[in-house]
Amino acid sequence: MSDQPKNKATVYIYGQQYSIVGNESVNHMKLVASIVDEKMREISQKNPSLDLNKLAVLTAVNVVHDYLKLKEKFEELEKQLQEKD
Amino acid sequence: MSDQPKNKATVYIYGQQYSIVGNESVNHMKLVASIVDEKMREISQKNPSLDLNKLAVLTAVNVVHDYLKLKEKFEELEKQLQEKD
């Protein structure tokens, strides 16, 4: 009924504190933050010379890639479901 | 057959140049980069005071959120498909 975000979570990502607001549960926001944190650490281990900006941008690149791959699989599944109808 | 990434793309995200290597097509890598660029610009418009680091991290947060939402929908669809079998 309202556009106002209801929940606010304080999270830590790669050692920095962030306040996240949104309509999702605090648990969901913390889960999202922990996934970003984990991915940043993974990418940083493979590329130790990256500065924080580039590390965060490449983390976003990585997740968008995963998103597009999942979207492809999602659309395939949708097609299969339509064929069964 | 090989773990060696085959393709390399030079992309621009939020005014910075990145070299991305991977097994995906150069077009796919450029699409991913353009989505990250667009999201960074969207988030920056809503939060003009964010520094670049935080902007990039919050972009990653945003994308992971979208990923988890799509994953939920994917799993629902999978369940529907199994019920039809």
N, CA and C atoms of all chains as a GROMACS GRO file, in nm:
protein
  510
    1MET      N    1   0.082  -0.120   0.000
    1MET     CA    2   0.000   0.000   0.000
    1MET      C    3   0.086   0.126   0.000
    2SER      N    4   0.209   0.108   0.043
    2SER     CA    5   0.294   0.225   0.056
    2SER      C    6   0.428   0.198  -0.012
    3ASP      N    7   0.488   0.302  -0.065
    3ASP     CA    8   0.620   0.287  -0.126
    3ASP      C    9   0.732   0.298  -0.022
    4GLN      N   10   0.695   0.333   0.100
    4GLN     CA   11   0.794   0.352   0.205
    4GLN      C   12   0.857   0.219   0.243
    5PRO      N   13   0.989   0.209   0.236
    5PRO     CA   14   1.052   0.085   0.282
    5PRO      C   15   1.031   0.069   0.433
    6LYS      N   16   1.009  -0.056   0.474
    6LYS     CA   17   0.972  -0.079   0.614
    6LYS      C   18   1.089  -0.118   0.701
    7ASN      N   19   1.184  -0.191   0.643
    7ASN     CA   20   1.288  -0.249   0.726
    7ASN      C   21   1.425  -0.189   0.698
    8LYS      N   22   1.507  -0.193   0.800
    8LYS     CA   23   1.641  -0.136   0.787
    8LYS      C   24   1.739  -0.233   0.851
    9ALA      N   25   1.844  -0.267   0.780
    9ALA     CA   26   1.944  -0.357   0.837
    9ALA      C   27   2.081  -0.293   0.828
   10THR      N   28   2.160  -0.312   0.932
   10THR     CA   29   2.300  -0.271   0.927
   10THR      C   30   2.382  -0.395   0.895
   11VAL      N   31   2.455  -0.390   0.786
   11VAL     CA   32   2.530  -0.508   0.743
   11VAL      C   33   2.677  -0.471   0.724
   12TYR      N   34   2.762  -0.572   0.721
   12TYR     CA   35   2.904  -0.551   0.697
   12TYR      C   36   2.943  -0.625   0.570
   13ILE      N   37   2.998  -0.552   0.476
   13ILE     CA   38   3.043  -0.616   0.352
   13ILE      C   39   3.188  -0.576   0.331
   14TYR      N   40   3.273  -0.676   0.326
   14TYR     CA   41   3.415  -0.655   0.303
   14TYR      C   42   3.469  -0.549   0.401
   15GLY      N   43   3.427  -0.565   0.526
   15GLY     CA   44   3.480  -0.480   0.632
   15GLY      C   45   3.417  -0.342   0.644
   16GLN      N   46   3.327  -0.308   0.550
   16GLN     CA   47   3.262  -0.177   0.558
   16GLN      C   48   3.118  -0.192   0.603
   17GLN      N   49   3.071  -0.091   0.678
   17GLN     CA   50   2.934  -0.096   0.727
   17GLN      C   51   2.838  -0.029   0.629
   18TYR      N   52   2.724  -0.092   0.607
   18TYR     CA   53   2.621  -0.035   0.519
   18TYR      C   54   2.486  -0.042   0.588
   19SER      N   55   2.405   0.062   0.564
   19SER     CA   56   2.265   0.056   0.607
   19SER      C   57   2.182   0.026   0.484
   20ILE      N   58   2.108  -0.082   0.491
   20ILE     CA   59   2.022  -0.117   0.379
   20ILE      C   60   1.877  -0.102   0.422
   21VAL      N   61   1.798  -0.036   0.340
   21VAL     CA   62   1.655  -0.025   0.370
   21VAL      C   63   1.577  -0.093   0.258
   22GLY      N   64   1.465  -0.154   0.296
   22GLY     CA   65   1.385  -0.220   0.193
   22GLY      C   66   1.263  -0.286   0.254
   23ASN      N   67   1.182  -0.340   0.166
   23ASN     CA   68   1.061  -0.407   0.213
   23ASN      C   69   1.087  -0.552   0.251
   24GLU      N   70   1.204  -0.600   0.218
   24GLU     CA   71   1.238  -0.739   0.252
   24GLU      C   72   1.268  -0.750   0.400
   25SER      N   73   1.267  -0.875   0.448
   25SER     CA   74   1.301  -0.898   0.589
   25SER      C   75   1.448  -0.867   0.614
   26VAL      N   76   1.477  -0.836   0.738
   26VAL     CA   77   1.616  -0.810   0.777
   26VAL      C   78   1.702  -0.933   0.746
   27ASN      N   79   1.647  -1.051   0.768
   27ASN     CA   80   1.721  -1.175   0.737
   27ASN      C   81   1.758  -1.182   0.590
   28HIS      N   82   1.664  -1.148   0.503
   28HIS     CA   83   1.692  -1.149   0.360
   28HIS      C   84   1.805  -1.050   0.327
   29MET      N   85   1.796  -0.932   0.385
   29MET     CA   86   1.899  -0.830   0.357
   29MET      C   87   2.036  -0.878   0.405
   30LYS      N   88   2.037  -0.945   0.521
   30LYS     CA   89   2.165  -0.995   0.573
   30LYS      C   90   2.220  -1.108   0.486
   31LEU      N   91   2.129  -1.190   0.434
   31LEU     CA   92   2.172  -1.298   0.345
   31LEU      C   93   2.235  -1.239   0.218
   32VAL      N   94   2.166  -1.139   0.159
   32VAL     CA   95   2.218  -1.073   0.039
   32VAL      C   96   2.358  -1.017   0.067
   33ALA      N   97   2.371  -0.947   0.180
   33ALA     CA   98   2.500  -0.887   0.215
   33ALA      C   99   2.608  -0.993   0.230
   34SER      N  100   2.572  -1.106   0.292
   34SER     CA  101   2.674  -1.210   0.313
   34SER      C  102   2.717  -1.272   0.180
   35ILE      N  103   2.623  -1.281   0.084
   35ILE     CA  104   2.660  -1.335  -0.047
   35ILE      C  105   2.756  -1.238  -0.119
   36VAL      N  106   2.726  -1.108  -0.111
   36VAL     CA  107   2.814  -1.010  -0.175
   36VAL      C  108   2.953  -1.015  -0.110
   37ASP      N  109   2.954  -1.019   0.023
   37ASP     CA  110   3.081  -1.025   0.097
   37ASP      C  111   3.163  -1.146   0.054
   38GLU      N  112   3.097  -1.261   0.046
   38GLU     CA  113   3.166  -1.385   0.009
   38GLU      C  114   3.222  -1.376  -0.133
   39LYS      N  115   3.140  -1.323  -0.224
   39LYS     CA  116   3.185  -1.313  -0.364
   39LYS      C  117   3.302  -1.217  -0.376
   40MET      N  118   3.297  -1.105  -0.301
   40MET     CA  119   3.408  -1.010  -0.307
   40MET      C  120   3.537  -1.076  -0.259
   41ARG      N  121   3.526  -1.157  -0.154
   41ARG     CA  122   3.645  -1.225  -0.101
   41ARG      C  123   3.699  -1.329  -0.199
   42GLU      N  124   3.609  -1.399  -0.264
   42GLU     CA  125   3.649  -1.498  -0.366
   42GLU      C  126   3.726  -1.430  -0.479
   43ILE      N  127   3.666  -1.319  -0.531
   43ILE     CA  128   3.726  -1.251  -0.646
   43ILE      C  129   3.858  -1.185  -0.605
   44SER      N  130   3.862  -1.133  -0.484
   44SER     CA  131   3.984  -1.069  -0.435
   44SER      C  132   4.099  -1.170  -0.420
   45GLN      N  133   4.063  -1.293  -0.378
   45GLN     CA  134   4.167  -1.396  -0.365
   45GLN      C  135   4.229  -1.430  -0.500
   46LYS      N  136   4.143  -1.430  -0.603
   46LYS     CA  137   4.193  -1.463  -0.737
   46LYS      C  138   4.266  -1.345  -0.799
   47ASN      N  139   4.233  -1.222  -0.756
   47ASN     CA  140   4.294  -1.101  -0.813
   47ASN      C  141   4.336  -1.008  -0.701
   48PRO      N  142   4.445  -1.044  -0.631
   48PRO     CA  143   4.479  -0.968  -0.509
   48PRO      C  144   4.517  -0.822  -0.534
   49SER      N  145   4.546  -0.786  -0.659
   49SER     CA  146   4.591  -0.649  -0.684
   49SER      C  147   4.476  -0.552  -0.712
   50LEU      N  148   4.352  -0.604  -0.717
   50LEU     CA  149   4.238  -0.517  -0.748
   50LEU      C  150   4.211  -0.416  -0.636
   51ASP      N  151   4.184  -0.291  -0.673
   51ASP     CA  152   4.140  -0.197  -0.569
   51ASP      C  153   3.992  -0.221  -0.539
   52LEU      N  154   3.945  -0.159  -0.430
   52LEU     CA  155   3.810  -0.188  -0.380
   52LEU      C  156   3.701  -0.157  -0.483
   53ASN      N  157   3.716  -0.044  -0.554
   53ASN     CA  158   3.616  -0.008  -0.657
   53ASN      C  159   3.603  -0.117  -0.761
   54LYS      N  160   3.718  -0.154  -0.816
   54LYS     CA  161   3.716  -0.252  -0.924
   54LYS      C  162   3.668  -0.386  -0.873
   55LEU      N  163   3.708  -0.420  -0.751
   55LEU     CA  164   3.664  -0.546  -0.691
   55LEU      C  165   3.511  -0.548  -0.680
   56ALA      N  166   3.453  -0.438  -0.632
   56ALA     CA  167   3.307  -0.433  -0.616
   56ALA      C  168   3.238  -0.436  -0.752
   57VAL      N  169   3.293  -0.362  -0.849
   57VAL     CA  170   3.232  -0.361  -0.982
   57VAL      C  171   3.240  -0.501  -1.044
   58LEU      N  172   3.354  -0.566  -1.030
   58LEU     CA  173   3.367  -0.700  -1.089
   58LEU      C  174   3.278  -0.802  -1.016
   59THR      N  175   3.253  -0.778  -0.889
   59THR     CA  176   3.157  -0.862  -0.816
   59THR      C  177   3.018  -0.846  -0.878
   60ALA      N  178   2.980  -0.721  -0.904
   60ALA     CA  179   2.850  -0.696  -0.968
   60ALA      C  180   2.845  -0.762  -1.106
   61VAL      N  181   2.955  -0.752  -1.181
   61VAL     CA  182   2.963  -0.815  -1.314
   61VAL      C  183   2.937  -0.966  -1.300
   62ASN      N  184   3.004  -1.024  -1.204
   62ASN     CA  185   2.991  -1.167  -1.178
   62ASN      C  186   2.848  -1.208  -1.147
   63VAL      N  187   2.782  -1.129  -1.064
   63VAL     CA  188   2.645  -1.164  -1.023
   63VAL      C  189   2.548  -1.142  -1.139
   64VAL      N  190   2.569  -1.036  -1.218
   64VAL     CA  191   2.481  -1.014  -1.334
   64VAL      C  192   2.496  -1.130  -1.433
   65HIS      N  193   2.618  -1.178  -1.448
   65HIS     CA  194   2.640  -1.296  -1.532
   65HIS      C  195   2.558  -1.415  -1.481
   66ASP      N  196   2.570  -1.442  -1.350
   66ASP     CA  197   2.492  -1.552  -1.290
   66ASP      C  198   2.343  -1.530  -1.311
   67TYR      N  199   2.300  -1.404  -1.296
   67TYR     CA  200   2.158  -1.371  -1.312
   67TYR      C  201   2.110  -1.405  -1.454
   68LEU      N  202   2.188  -1.364  -1.554
   68LEU     CA  203   2.147  -1.388  -1.693
   68LEU      C  204   2.142  -1.538  -1.724
   69LYS      N  205   2.238  -1.614  -1.668
   69LYS     CA  206   2.238  -1.759  -1.689
   69LYS      C  207   2.114  -1.823  -1.626
   70LEU      N  208   2.080  -1.778  -1.505
   70LEU     CA  209   1.961  -1.831  -1.438
   70LEU      C  210   1.836  -1.791  -1.516
   71LYS      N  211   1.836  -1.669  -1.571
   71LYS     CA  212   1.720  -1.622  -1.648
   71LYS      C  213   1.698  -1.710  -1.771
   72GLU      N  214   1.808  -1.750  -1.835
   72GLU     CA  215   1.797  -1.841  -1.951
   72GLU      C  216   1.731  -1.972  -1.909
   73LYS      N  217   1.779  -2.029  -1.797
   73LYS     CA  218   1.724  -2.154  -1.748
   73LYS      C  219   1.577  -2.137  -1.708
   74PHE      N  220   1.547  -2.021  -1.651
   74PHE     CA  221   1.409  -1.991  -1.610
   74PHE      C  222   1.317  -1.989  -1.733
   75GLU      N  223   1.363  -1.924  -1.838
   75GLU     CA  224   1.281  -1.914  -1.959
   75GLU      C  225   1.262  -2.050  -2.027
   76GLU      N  226   1.366  -2.132  -2.019
   76GLU     CA  227   1.354  -2.270  -2.072
   76GLU      C  228   1.247  -2.348  -1.996
   77LEU      N  229   1.251  -2.335  -1.865
   77LEU     CA  230   1.155  -2.404  -1.779
   77LEU      C  231   1.013  -2.356  -1.808
   78GLU      N  232   1.000  -2.226  -1.826
   78GLU     CA  233   0.870  -2.167  -1.858
   78GLU      C  234   0.814  -2.227  -1.987
   79LYS      N  235   0.902  -2.242  -2.085
   79LYS     CA  236   0.862  -2.299  -2.213
   79LYS      C  237   0.816  -2.444  -2.195
   80GLN      N  238   0.895  -2.520  -2.117
   80GLN     CA  239   0.859  -2.660  -2.091
   80GLN      C  240   0.722  -2.671  -2.025
   81LEU      N  241   0.697  -2.578  -1.934
   81LEU     CA  242   0.571  -2.579  -1.860
   81LEU      C  243   0.455  -2.547  -1.953
   82GLN      N  244   0.476  -2.452  -2.042
   82GLN     CA  245   0.371  -2.416  -2.140
   82GLN      C  246   0.341  -2.533  -2.232
   83GLU      N  247   0.446  -2.607  -2.269
   83GLU     CA  248   0.427  -2.721  -2.359
   83GLU      C  249   0.344  -2.832  -2.293
   84LYS      N  250   0.352  -2.839  -2.161
   84LYS     CA  251   0.277  -2.942  -2.089
   84LYS      C  252   0.130  -2.904  -2.071
   85ASP      N  253   0.100  -2.775  -2.088
   85ASP     CA  254  -0.039  -2.730  -2.066
   85ASP      C  255  -0.131  -2.771  -2.181
   86MET      N  256   3.693  -2.862  -2.278
   86MET     CA  257   3.811  -2.945  -2.263
   86MET      C  258   3.921  -2.872  -2.185
   87SER      N  259   3.911  -2.741  -2.183
   87SER     CA  260   4.018  -2.664  -2.121
   87SER      C  261   3.959  -2.562  -2.024
   88ASP      N  262   4.031  -2.535  -1.918
   88ASP     CA  263   3.985  -2.434  -1.823
   88ASP      C  264   4.025  -2.294  -1.866
   89GLN      N  265   4.105  -2.286  -1.971
   89GLN     CA  266   4.153  -2.156  -2.016
   89GLN      C  267   4.038  -2.073  -2.073
   90PRO      N  268   4.016  -1.952  -2.022
   90PRO     CA  269   3.914  -1.868  -2.082
   90PRO      C  270   3.953  -1.832  -2.225
   91LYS      N  271   3.854  -1.827  -2.312
   91LYS     CA  272   3.883  -1.808  -2.453
   91LYS      C  273   3.871  -1.663  -2.500
   92ASN      N  274   3.776  -1.591  -2.441
   92ASN     CA  275   3.746  -1.458  -2.494
   92ASN      C  276   3.782  -1.348  -2.396
   93LYS      N  277   3.812  -1.232  -2.456
   93LYS     CA  278   3.849  -1.117  -2.374
   93LYS      C  279   3.776  -0.996  -2.428
   94ALA      N  280   3.711  -0.923  -2.339
   94ALA     CA  281   3.641  -0.802  -2.384
   94ALA      C  282   3.688  -0.684  -2.302
   95THR      N  283   3.703  -0.570  -2.368
   95THR     CA  284   3.730  -0.446  -2.297
   95THR      C  285   3.597  -0.372  -2.286
   96VAL      N  286   3.556  -0.344  -2.163
   96VAL     CA  287   3.426  -0.281  -2.143
   96VAL      C  288   3.443  -0.156  -2.057
   97TYR      N  289   3.345  -0.069  -2.061
   97TYR     CA  290   3.346   0.051  -1.978
   97TYR      C  291   3.226   0.047  -1.884
   98ILE      N  292   3.255   0.057  -1.756
   98ILE     CA  293   3.148   0.058  -1.657
   98ILE      C  294   3.167   0.182  -1.571
   99TYR      N  295   3.067   0.268  -1.573
   99TYR     CA  296   3.069   0.391  -1.494
   99TYR      C  297   3.199   0.469  -1.519
  100GLY      N  298   3.234   0.474  -1.647
  100GLY     CA  299   3.350   0.555  -1.687
  100GLY      C  300   3.486   0.490  -1.668
  101GLN      N  301   3.488   0.371  -1.610
  101GLN     CA  302   3.616   0.303  -1.591
  101GLN      C  303   3.629   0.186  -1.688
  102GLN      N  304   3.752   0.162  -1.732
  102GLN     CA  305   3.775   0.054  -1.827
  102GLN      C  306   3.808  -0.077  -1.754
  103TYR      N  307   3.749  -0.185  -1.801
  103TYR     CA  308   3.776  -0.318  -1.744
  103TYR      C  309   3.806  -0.417  -1.856
  104SER      N  310   3.898  -0.508  -1.827
  104SER     CA  311   3.918  -0.621  -1.918
  104SER      C  312   3.851  -0.742  -1.856
  105ILE      N  313   3.759  -0.799  -1.928
  105ILE     CA  314   3.690  -0.917  -1.877
  105ILE      C  315   3.730  -1.037  -1.962
  106VAL      N  316   3.767  -1.145  -1.897
  106VAL     CA  317   3.799  -1.267  -1.971
  106VAL      C  318   3.701  -1.376  -1.931
  107GLY      N  319   3.666  -1.460  -2.026
  107GLY     CA  320   3.574  -1.567  -1.993
  107GLY      C  321   3.542  -1.652  -2.114
  108ASN      N  322   3.466  -1.757  -2.088
  108ASN     CA  323   3.429  -1.846  -2.198
  108ASN      C  324   3.306  -1.797  -2.273
  109GLU      N  325   3.241  -1.696  -2.218
  109GLU     CA  326   3.123  -1.642  -2.285
  109GLU      C  327   3.163  -1.559  -2.406
  110SER      N  328   3.064  -1.531  -2.493
  110SER     CA  329   3.092  -1.448  -2.609
  110SER      C  330   3.121  -1.304  -2.563
  111VAL      N  331   3.193  -1.232  -2.648
  111VAL     CA  332   3.222  -1.092  -2.619
  111VAL      C  333   3.090  -1.015  -2.605
  112ASN      N  334   2.992  -1.048  -2.688
  112ASN     CA  335   2.860  -0.982  -2.678
  112ASN      C  336   2.796  -1.001  -2.542
  113HIS      N  337   2.804  -1.124  -2.490
  113HIS     CA  338   2.748  -1.150  -2.358
  113HIS      C  339   2.820  -1.066  -2.252
  114MET      N  340   2.953  -1.061  -2.261
  114MET     CA  341   3.030  -0.983  -2.162
  114MET      C  342   2.994  -0.835  -2.170
  115LYS      N  343   2.974  -0.786  -2.293
  115LYS     CA  344   2.938  -0.644  -2.308
  115LYS      C  345   2.796  -0.617  -2.255
  116LEU      N  346   2.708  -0.714  -2.273
  116LEU     CA  347   2.572  -0.700  -2.220
  116LEU      C  348   2.577  -0.693  -2.067
  117VAL      N  349   2.652  -0.785  -2.006
  117VAL     CA  350   2.666  -0.787  -1.860
  117VAL      C  351   2.720  -0.652  -1.811
  118ALA      N  352   2.824  -0.602  -1.878
  118ALA     CA  353   2.885  -0.475  -1.839
  118ALA      C  354   2.784  -0.361  -1.850
  119SER      N  355   2.703  -0.362  -1.956
  119SER     CA  356   2.608  -0.252  -1.975
  119SER      C  357   2.498  -0.256  -1.869
  120ILE      N  358   2.462  -0.377  -1.823
  120ILE     CA  359   2.362  -0.388  -1.717
  120ILE      C  360   2.418  -0.332  -1.585
  121VAL      N  361   2.545  -0.366  -1.555
  121VAL     CA  362   2.608  -0.315  -1.432
  121VAL      C  363   2.619  -0.163  -1.440
  122ASP      N  364   2.662  -0.112  -1.554
  122ASP     CA  365   2.675   0.033  -1.575
  122ASP      C  366   2.542   0.103  -1.551
  123GLU      N  367   2.437   0.047  -1.610
  123GLU     CA  368   2.303   0.107  -1.597
  123GLU      C  369   2.257   0.107  -1.451
  124LYS      N  370   2.280  -0.006  -1.382
  124LYS     CA  371   2.237  -0.016  -1.242
  124LYS      C  372   2.314   0.083  -1.155
  125MET      N  373   2.445   0.098  -1.182
  125MET     CA  374   2.523   0.194  -1.103
  125MET      C  375   2.468   0.335  -1.123
  126ARG      N  376   2.432   0.368  -1.246
  126ARG     CA  377   2.380   0.502  -1.274
  126ARG      C  378   2.243   0.523  -1.207
  127GLU      N  379   2.160   0.420  -1.209
  127GLU     CA  380   2.029   0.427  -1.142
  127GLU      C  381   2.045   0.454  -0.992
  128ILE      N  382   2.134   0.372  -0.930
  128ILE     CA  383   2.152   0.383  -0.784
  128ILE      C  384   2.218   0.516  -0.748
  129SER      N  385   2.309   0.561  -0.832
  129SER     CA  386   2.376   0.688  -0.807
  129SER      C  387   2.278   0.806  -0.817
  130GLN      N  388   2.184   0.796  -0.912
  130GLN     CA  389   2.084   0.903  -0.923
  130GLN      C  390   1.997   0.914  -0.798
  131LYS      N  391   1.966   0.796  -0.741
  131LYS     CA  392   1.881   0.797  -0.621
  131LYS      C  393   1.961   0.836  -0.496
  132ASN      N  394   2.093   0.813  -0.500
  132ASN     CA  395   2.179   0.840  -0.384
  132ASN      C  396   2.303   0.916  -0.430
  133PRO      N  397   2.286   1.046  -0.464
  133PRO     CA  398   2.396   1.119  -0.526
  133PRO      C  399   2.519   1.136  -0.435
  134SER      N  400   2.501   1.115  -0.303
  134SER     CA  401   2.614   1.140  -0.214
  134SER      C  402   2.704   1.017  -0.195
  135LEU      N  403   2.666   0.904  -0.254
  135LEU     CA  404   2.746   0.781  -0.236
  135LEU      C  405   2.883   0.792  -0.302
  136ASP      N  406   2.986   0.748  -0.233
  136ASP     CA  407   3.116   0.742  -0.301
  136ASP      C  408   3.119   0.617  -0.391
  137LEU      N  409   3.220   0.613  -0.476
  137LEU     CA  410   3.224   0.510  -0.580
  137LEU      C  411   3.228   0.368  -0.522
  138ASN      N  412   3.306   0.352  -0.415
  138ASN     CA  413   3.314   0.218  -0.351
  138ASN      C  414   3.177   0.170  -0.307
  139LYS      N  415   3.109   0.258  -0.230
  139LYS     CA  416   2.979   0.217  -0.176
  139LYS      C  417   2.879   0.198  -0.288
  140LEU      N  418   2.887   0.283  -0.390
  140LEU     CA  419   2.797   0.269  -0.505
  140LEU      C  420   2.815   0.132  -0.570
  141ALA      N  421   2.939   0.093  -0.589
  141ALA     CA  422   2.966  -0.037  -0.654
  141ALA      C  423   2.919  -0.152  -0.566
  142VAL      N  424   2.944  -0.142  -0.434
  142VAL     CA  425   2.901  -0.249  -0.343
  142VAL      C  426   2.748  -0.257  -0.340
  143LEU      N  427   2.681  -0.142  -0.334
  143LEU     CA  428   2.535  -0.144  -0.329
  143LEU      C  429   2.475  -0.192  -0.462
  144THR      N  430   2.547  -0.172  -0.570
  144THR     CA  431   2.503  -0.227  -0.699
  144THR      C  432   2.508  -0.380  -0.692
  145ALA      N  433   2.616  -0.432  -0.636
  145ALA     CA  434   2.628  -0.577  -0.619
  145ALA      C  435   2.516  -0.629  -0.528
  146VAL      N  436   2.486  -0.557  -0.422
  146VAL     CA  437   2.378  -0.595  -0.329
  146VAL      C  438   2.246  -0.603  -0.406
  147ASN      N  439   2.221  -0.501  -0.486
  147ASN     CA  440   2.100  -0.493  -0.567
  147ASN      C  441   2.086  -0.613  -0.661
  148VAL      N  442   2.196  -0.647  -0.724
  148VAL     CA  443   2.191  -0.756  -0.822
  148VAL      C  444   2.174  -0.891  -0.752
  149VAL      N  445   2.239  -0.909  -0.636
  149VAL     CA  446   2.222  -1.035  -0.563
  149VAL      C  447   2.077  -1.048  -0.517
  150HIS      N  448   2.017  -0.936  -0.475
  150HIS     CA  449   1.875  -0.938  -0.439
  150HIS      C  450   1.791  -0.986  -0.559
  151ASP      N  451   1.812  -0.927  -0.675
  151ASP     CA  452   1.738  -0.968  -0.796
  151ASP      C  453   1.760  -1.117  -0.825
  152TYR      N  454   1.885  -1.161  -0.806
  152TYR     CA  455   1.918  -1.302  -0.832
  152TYR      C  456   1.838  -1.394  -0.740
  153LEU      N  457   1.833  -1.360  -0.611
  153LEU     CA  458   1.762  -1.446  -0.515
  153LEU      C  459   1.613  -1.450  -0.545
  154LYS      N  460   1.558  -1.335  -0.588
  154LYS     CA  461   1.415  -1.330  -0.622
  154LYS      C  462   1.386  -1.420  -0.743
  155LEU      N  463   1.475  -1.412  -0.843
  155LEU     CA  464   1.458  -1.496  -0.962
  155LEU      C  465   1.472  -1.643  -0.926
  156LYS      N  466   1.566  -1.671  -0.834
  156LYS     CA  467   1.589  -1.810  -0.792
  156LYS      C  468   1.463  -1.867  -0.725
  157GLU      N  469   1.398  -1.785  -0.643
  157GLU     CA  470   1.271  -1.828  -0.581
  157GLU      C  471   1.169  -1.864  -0.688
  158LYS      N  472   1.154  -1.776  -0.788
  158LYS     CA  473   1.057  -1.800  -0.896
  158LYS      C  474   1.096  -1.926  -0.975
  159PHE      N  475   1.227  -1.943  -0.995
  159PHE     CA  476   1.277  -2.060  -1.067
  159PHE      C  477   1.239  -2.188  -0.994
  160GLU      N  478   1.260  -2.188  -0.863
  160GLU     CA  479   1.232  -2.307  -0.783
  160GLU      C  480   1.081  -2.338  -0.780
  161GLU      N  481   1.000  -2.233  -0.778
  161GLU     CA  482   0.854  -2.250  -0.786
  161GLU      C  483   0.814  -2.319  -0.917
  162LEU      N  484   0.874  -2.270  -1.024
  162LEU     CA  485   0.844  -2.324  -1.157
  162LEU      C  486   0.888  -2.470  -1.167
  163GLU      N  487   1.004  -2.499  -1.110
  163GLU     CA  488   1.055  -2.636  -1.108
  163GLU      C  489   0.956  -2.730  -1.037
  164LYS      N  490   0.902  -2.679  -0.927
  164LYS     CA  491   0.806  -2.757  -0.849
  164LYS      C  492   0.680  -2.782  -0.932
  165GLN      N  493   0.631  -2.677  -0.996
  165GLN     CA  494   0.512  -2.690  -1.082
  165GLN      C  495   0.533  -2.793  -1.192
  166LEU      N  496   0.654  -2.791  -1.246
  166LEU     CA  497   0.686  -2.882  -1.356
  166LEU      C  498   0.689  -3.027  -1.305
  167GLN      N  499   0.746  -3.046  -1.186
  167GLN     CA  500   0.750  -3.180  -1.126
  167GLN      C  501   0.611  -3.232  -1.098
  168GLU      N  502   0.522  -3.141  -1.055
  168GLU     CA  503   0.384  -3.183  -1.024
  168GLU      C  504   0.310  -3.228  -1.148
  169LYS      N  505   0.350  -3.174  -1.262
  169LYS     CA  506   0.283  -3.210  -1.387
  169LYS      C  507   0.333  -3.343  -1.442
  170ASP      N  508   0.451  -3.388  -1.393
  170ASP     CA  509   0.508  -3.512  -1.448
  170ASP      C  510   0.433  -3.635  -1.396
   0.00000   0.00000   0.00000
